[in-house]
Amino acid sequence: MSTVLLFVIVGKNEPLFEAEFNKVPGSTTQDSVTRQNYFVLHSAIDLVEKAAWTTSNMYLKVVDKVNHQQVSTFLTAGNIKFMLLHGGRSEDSIKNFFTDVYELYVKLSMNPFYKYDTPITSKSFDTRVRAVARRYLS
């Protein structure tokens, strides 16, 4: 059974991008499990804010652990949070994933048609994030 990974980019007031990875095609995730995953991820935001003051690193590593799941976080200079809910992946692969997604986010934010801290609706961005996830998180 493949575990579902949940990745969210959180702005100052709202989620900007959400994606589920390693979902088996044609399968349906129970609604209660999906809601629980989102709850765990969003409840870790306070822990991210607290951890941001303890280090100058952008990669905050694992900030929360709930029910054999871990929340890893990457914090940008503009205080945008990249959060990944996973079942215990290697530190190196998660850090590489965050670094590549950060590069994609910087390229997106330099686009004159993208307004900072607004939901990301680009299909190209979604496709590229999923390709990076397949490379590092599969």
C-alpha positions as CSV (number, residue, x, y, z in Angstrom):
1,M,0.0,0.0,0.0
2,S,1.4,3.4,-1.0
3,T,1.1,6.2,1.5
4,V,-0.4,9.5,0.3
5,L,1.8,12.5,0.7
6,L,0.2,15.9,1.1
7,F,2.1,19.0,0.0
8,V,0.8,22.5,0.7
9,I,2.3,26.0,0.1
10,V,0.9,28.3,2.7
11,G,1.0,32.1,2.3
12,K,0.3,34.7,5.0
13,N,-3.4,34.1,5.2
14,E,-4.4,31.1,3.0
15,P,-3.1,28.0,1.2
16,L,-1.6,29.0,-2.1
17,F,-1.1,25.5,-3.6
18,E,-2.2,22.0,-2.6
19,A,-1.2,18.6,-4.0
20,E,-1.5,14.9,-3.1
21,F,1.3,12.6,-4.3
22,N,1.6,8.8,-4.5
23,K,-2.1,8.3,-4.8
24,V,-3.0,5.1,-6.6
25,P,-4.9,5.9,-9.8
26,G,-8.6,5.0,-9.5
27,S,-8.5,4.7,-5.7
28,T,-10.5,6.9,-3.5
29,T,-9.1,8.1,-0.2
30,Q,-11.6,8.1,2.6
31,D,-12.9,11.6,3.2
32,S,-12.2,11.4,6.9
33,V,-8.5,10.5,6.2
34,T,-8.1,13.3,3.8
35,R,-9.6,15.8,6.3
36,Q,-7.4,14.4,9.0
37,N,-4.3,14.9,6.8
38,Y,-5.3,18.5,6.1
39,F,-6.0,19.1,9.8
40,V,-2.6,17.7,10.9
41,L,-0.8,19.9,8.3
42,H,-2.6,23.1,9.1
43,S,-2.4,22.6,12.8
44,A,1.4,22.4,12.4
45,I,1.5,26.0,11.2
46,D,1.8,27.3,14.7
47,L,4.8,25.0,15.3
48,V,6.4,26.3,12.1
49,E,6.1,29.9,13.3
50,K,7.7,28.8,16.6
51,A,10.5,26.9,14.9
52,A,11.3,29.8,12.6
53,W,12.6,31.8,15.5
54,T,15.0,29.1,16.6
55,T,17.1,28.8,13.4
56,S,18.2,30.8,10.5
57,N,17.9,27.8,8.1
58,M,15.2,27.8,5.5
59,Y,14.7,24.0,5.8
60,L,13.1,23.4,9.3
61,K,13.1,19.6,9.0
62,V,10.4,17.8,10.9
63,V,8.3,20.2,13.0
64,D,5.5,17.8,14.0
65,K,4.8,14.1,14.3
66,V,1.2,12.7,14.5
67,N,0.0,9.1,14.1
68,H,3.2,7.8,12.4
69,Q,3.1,10.8,10.1
70,Q,5.6,13.7,10.0
71,V,5.3,17.3,8.9
72,S,8.5,18.7,7.3
73,T,8.7,22.4,6.4
74,F,10.7,24.8,4.3
75,L,10.3,28.5,5.0
76,T,11.1,31.0,2.3
77,A,12.6,34.5,2.8
78,G,9.2,36.0,2.1
79,N,7.6,33.8,4.9
80,I,5.9,31.4,2.5
81,K,5.7,27.9,4.0
82,F,6.2,24.7,2.0
83,M,4.8,21.9,4.1
84,L,4.9,18.2,3.4
85,L,3.0,15.5,5.3
86,H,4.8,12.2,4.9
87,G,5.3,8.8,6.6
88,G,9.0,9.1,7.3
89,R,11.0,9.8,4.2
90,S,14.8,10.4,4.1
91,E,15.9,13.9,5.1
92,D,18.0,14.3,1.9
93,S,15.2,13.5,-0.5
94,I,12.8,15.9,1.3
95,K,15.4,18.7,1.4
96,N,16.1,18.2,-2.4
97,F,12.3,18.2,-3.1
98,F,11.9,21.4,-1.2
99,T,14.9,23.0,-2.9
100,D,13.6,22.2,-6.4
101,V,10.1,23.3,-5.6
102,Y,11.5,26.6,-4.1
103,E,13.3,27.1,-7.4
104,L,10.0,26.6,-9.3
105,Y,8.3,29.0,-6.9
106,V,10.9,31.7,-7.4
107,K,10.5,31.4,-11.2
108,L,6.8,31.7,-10.8
109,S,7.0,34.7,-8.5
110,M,9.2,36.5,-11.1
111,N,6.4,36.2,-13.6
112,P,4.8,39.6,-14.0
113,F,1.4,38.1,-14.3
114,Y,1.6,36.4,-10.9
115,K,0.6,38.5,-7.9
116,Y,2.5,37.6,-4.7
117,D,0.7,35.7,-2.0
118,T,-2.2,34.7,-4.2
119,P,-3.4,31.1,-5.0
120,I,-1.3,29.4,-7.7
121,T,-3.5,28.2,-10.5
122,S,-0.7,27.5,-13.1
123,K,-1.1,24.0,-14.6
124,S,2.6,24.1,-15.6
125,F,3.6,24.7,-12.0
126,D,1.4,21.8,-10.8
127,T,2.9,19.5,-13.5
128,R,6.5,20.5,-12.6
129,V,5.9,20.1,-8.8
130,R,4.5,16.6,-9.4
131,A,7.5,15.7,-11.6
132,V,9.8,16.8,-8.8
133,A,7.8,14.7,-6.3
134,R,8.1,11.6,-8.5
135,R,11.9,12.2,-8.7
136,Y,12.5,12.6,-5.0
137,L,9.6,11.1,-3.1
138,S,8.7,7.9,-4.9
